[in-house]
């Protein structure tokens, strides 16, 4: 009985852990890409005073 309950918890932890790791990786990639915000050769421009970046 105890082994069955333990197995259910382990099976529930894997998807949650995968989601959290994926979210963390996505957040890290977003932080890395903010260095290149509004600096591409095609769309880059100088921002006016008080103007927000093109994407958050």
ABEGO torsion letter per residue (X at the ends): XAAAAAAAAAAAAAAAAAAAAAAAAAAAAAAAAAAABGABAAABBBBBBGBBBABX
